[in-house]
Amino acid sequence: MEMSIWEVPPFTFSDGLGWGTPYLFICFNDECSFYVQGWENLMENYAHNASYRCMNYPGTKQFECIPVFSQIGGTGQIIDDQVLAEQEILKEKIKKGFSILAGAYVSKDSVTVVRLLLDATEPQRVRLKAAEMVGDIGELEAIEPIKSARFGNEIIQKKVDESVKKIHERYFTRECPFCAEIIKKRAKVCKHCGKDVAGQ
């Protein structure tokens, strides 16, 4: 049986140094003698219910073993044709999104930038770039929809908050501390709620 391409997890264990490569080849053949005998060996020597899978560094003849603690251990990182196709689709979506953002930036089309930012189906990298760009070209009308949205991503949310501040600075505005409506930065009384905002 051919070894499977396996993506190294984002965290390391053991010595903490990792494997030095983003991908490895791992044997996921459940009839492999190394795997079958590993259960008994680890139980006898270390009193652990675990086994080994054979791994190989790409482009080398270096083979080692990696511990697994169940039959499905490590299978979450197998890279198959479907995963590769999904990664290719994601790359294309990112490329298309960046192209749309570049066009919107040149034409100062803040509506398109906000639309991409609010679209949860867009890749995170595209949404992050849109969050950054809305601060540069966004108008006051862009503040309400992006402030009321929840992005589910702390980095994007932080960038949106920074962009809202940039828009306020560019238009010399701020939020009323009482009613949250947009008012002029130097306003003494809020024109929406009528409260005194001087020094607030």
C-alpha positions in Angstrom: 0.0 0.0 0.0 1.3 3.5 -0.9 2.1 5.9 1.9 -0.3 8.9 2.3 0.8 12.5 2.2 0.3 13.8 5.7 0.2 17.5 6.7 2.1 18.2 9.9 -0.2 19.6 12.6 0.3 23.2 13.6 1.5 22.2 17.1 4.5 20.1 18.1 5.0 17.5 20.8 7.9 15.6 22.3 10.9 17.8 22.0 8.8 20.7 20.6 11.0 21.2 17.5 8.6 19.7 15.0 9.6 17.7 12.0 11.2 20.5 9.9 8.9 19.9 7.0 5.2 20.8 6.4 4.4 17.4 4.9 5.4 13.8 5.6 4.6 10.4 4.1 2.8 8.1 6.6 1.7 4.5 6.2 -2.0 4.1 7.2 -2.1 0.4 6.3 -3.9 -1.3 9.2 -2.3 -4.7 8.2 1.2 -3.3 8.3 3.3 -5.6 10.7 4.9 -2.5 12.3 1.5 -1.1 13.2 0.0 -4.5 14.2 2.9 -5.5 16.5 3.2 -1.9 17.8 0.1 -2.3 20.0 1.6 -5.3 21.9 5.0 -3.8 22.1 3.9 -0.5 23.6 1.6 -2.2 26.0 4.4 -4.6 27.2 7.1 -1.9 27.5 5.2 1.2 28.4 1.8 0.1 29.5 0.1 2.4 26.9 -2.6 1.4 24.6 -1.0 2.8 21.5 0.9 1.7 18.3 3.3 3.2 15.7 2.8 4.3 12.1 5.8 4.4 9.8 6.7 7.8 8.4 9.1 9.1 5.8 10.5 12.5 5.1 9.7 13.5 1.5 12.7 13.2 -0.9 14.7 11.1 1.6 15.2 7.5 2.5 14.8 8.4 6.2 12.1 6.4 7.9 10.9 6.8 11.5 7.9 6.0 13.5 5.1 8.2 14.9 2.9 7.1 17.8 -0.9 6.8 17.4 -3.3 6.2 20.1 -6.2 4.7 18.1 -6.9 3.3 14.7 -8.0 6.7 13.4 -5.0 8.5 15.1 -3.4 11.0 12.6 -6.0 10.5 9.9 -7.3 14.0 10.2 -4.2 15.4 8.4 -4.2 13.1 5.4 -3.9 15.1 2.2 -5.9 13.4 -0.5 -7.1 14.6 -3.9 -10.2 16.2 -2.4 -8.1 18.3 0.0 -5.8 19.4 -2.7 -8.8 20.4 -4.9 -10.3 22.4 -1.9 -6.9 24.1 -1.4 -6.8 25.0 -5.1 -10.4 26.4 -5.0 -9.5 28.5 -1.9 -6.4 29.9 -3.7 -8.6 30.9 -6.7 -11.2 32.5 -4.4 -8.4 34.5 -2.6 -7.0 35.6 -6.0 -10.4 36.6 -7.3 -11.2 38.4 -4.0 -8.0 40.4 -4.1 -8.6 41.3 -7.7 -12.0 42.7 -6.9 -10.6 44.6 -3.9 -7.9 46.1 -6.0 -10.4 47.3 -8.6 -12.7 48.7 -5.8 -9.8 50.5 -4.2 -8.7 52.2 -7.4 -12.3 53.3 -8.2 -13.0 54.2 -4.5 -15.9 51.7 -4.5 -16.4 51.3 -0.7 -19.8 49.5 -1.2 -18.0 46.5 -2.9 -15.3 46.5 -0.1 -18.0 46.4 2.6 -19.9 43.7 0.7 -16.8 41.5 0.6 -16.1 42.2 4.3 -19.6 41.2 5.4 -19.7 38.1 3.1 -19.0 35.1 5.4 -18.4 32.9 2.4 -15.3 34.9 1.4 -11.9 33.6 2.5 -10.6 35.1 5.8 -7.6 36.7 4.0 -9.9 38.6 1.6 -12.2 39.7 4.5 -9.1 40.9 6.5 -7.9 42.9 3.5 -11.4 44.4 3.0 -11.5 45.3 6.7 -8.2 47.2 6.3 -9.3 48.9 3.0 -12.6 50.1 4.3 -10.7 52.4 6.7 -8.9 54.0 3.8 -11.8 54.5 1.4 -15.0 53.9 3.5 -17.6 56.6 3.9 -19.6 57.4 7.0 -22.4 55.2 5.7 -20.0 52.2 6.0 -19.7 52.5 9.8 -23.2 51.2 10.7 -23.2 47.9 8.8 -19.6 46.9 9.8 -20.0 48.0 13.4 -23.2 46.0 13.9 -21.7 42.8 12.3 -20.0 40.1 14.2 -17.1 38.5 12.3 -16.3 35.5 14.5 -12.6 36.3 13.9 -10.7 38.4 16.5 -8.1 39.6 13.9 -10.8 40.8 11.5 -12.8 42.4 14.3 -9.8 44.3 15.5 -9.0 45.5 12.0 -12.7 46.6 11.6 -12.5 48.6 14.9 -9.3 50.3 13.6 -11.0 51.1 10.3 -14.0 52.7 12.0 -11.6 55.0 14.0 -9.9 55.9 10.7 -13.2 56.8 9.0 -14.2 59.0 12.0 -10.8 60.7 11.9 -11.1 61.4 8.2 -14.6 62.9 8.5 -13.9 64.6 11.9 -16.7 62.7 13.5 -17.3 60.4 16.5 -20.0 58.4 18.2 -22.3 60.0 20.7 -21.6 58.3 24.1 -25.3 58.2 24.9 -27.1 57.2 21.7 -24.2 55.9 19.6 -25.2 58.1 16.6 -22.5 59.7 14.5 -21.9 63.4 15.5 -19.2 66.0 14.7 -16.1 65.7 16.7 -16.4 69.2 18.2 -20.2 69.0 18.9 -21.2 70.2 22.3 -24.8 68.8 22.1 -25.8 65.6 20.3 -28.3 66.5 17.5 -29.9 63.1 17.8 -30.6 62.7 21.6 -30.0 66.3 22.7 -27.6 65.4 25.5 -24.6 67.4 26.4 -21.5 65.7 24.9 -18.9 68.4 25.5 -15.8 66.8 27.1 -17.2 63.3 26.7 
